[in-house]
Amino acid sequence: MHIPVLIKEVLQYLNVQPNENFVDCTANGGGHTKAVMEKGGKVLAIEWDKDIFKNLNSTISVNDSYLNLKNIVKENNFSPVNGILFDLGMSSQQLEGSGRGFTFQKDEPLDMRYSTDNDLTAEYIVNNWSESELIKMLEEYGEERFARNIARNIIKQRPIRKTFQLVKAIGGRKGRIHPATRTFQALRIAVNDELNSLKGVLPDAEEILAPGGRLVVISFHSLEDRIVKNFFRNSNLNILTKKPITALLEETKDNPRARSAKLRAGVKR
């Protein structure tokens, strides 16, 4: 079951009021959506993954990418928009139940697509990108120090079809995190074009917010947080979080995934 992070903080910074309109751009299991609706808010929930979307319950639910945010809001006549939420983390359902190779702890096909409408897969990247392309991806999206060695090993061991084959190609190193963590992160970001999508949608989110509307973004790694931080700094928003809000110890005990969550929020002038 997907456990949404920072529920109390999300409600606080969205400043949820009865009968106001909120957009959950990354609905996942619907936990944040449910919390907003319990406070009396109306929610337009957007979810790209068809399998997760099937079980979504909200005022309005749309199976689409948040890149189409402006059109989705317009087509559903959902205005004024009083708050917008992005929870950029993966759903537990995608990790544990999708069978698409998001986790290196299960032997699954190398897919990693949030939406199967997307043509690019992790398997294609691993087996077709050049060594220099793989190195660039691993360095930029995974901040991987051993990018050159990993890229060479991947090319040597092609074809690679499944997650455990990829883990073997990456090899083992002692460290605080599993040696495959950064490679899997980089592949997932590349497959779904996550960073460019985030850069593209944030200005649209600011534009459709009503004056006084709130934008709340939860990120899970430094690359995302840097984009959000820079956007807020250069936007027409009054920043509500001088430093990112992180989960309290009590929450991280119940939900270890919350440890890396960082929340930033702003209100439109």
Secondary structure, 3 states (H helix, E strand, C coil): CCCCCCHHHHHHHHCCCCCCEEEECCCCCCHHHHHHHHCCCEEEEECCCHHHHCCCCCCEEECCCHHHHHHHHHHCCCCCEEEEEEECCCCHHHHHHCCCCCCCCCCCECCCCCCCCCCCCHHHHHHHCCHHHHHHHHHHHHCCCCHHHHHHHHHHCCCCCEHHHHHHHHCCCCCCCCCCHHHHHHHHHHHHCHHHHHHHHHHHHHHHEEEEEEEEEEECCHHHHHHHHHHHHHCCEEECCCCCECCCHHHHHHCHHHHHCEEEEEEEC
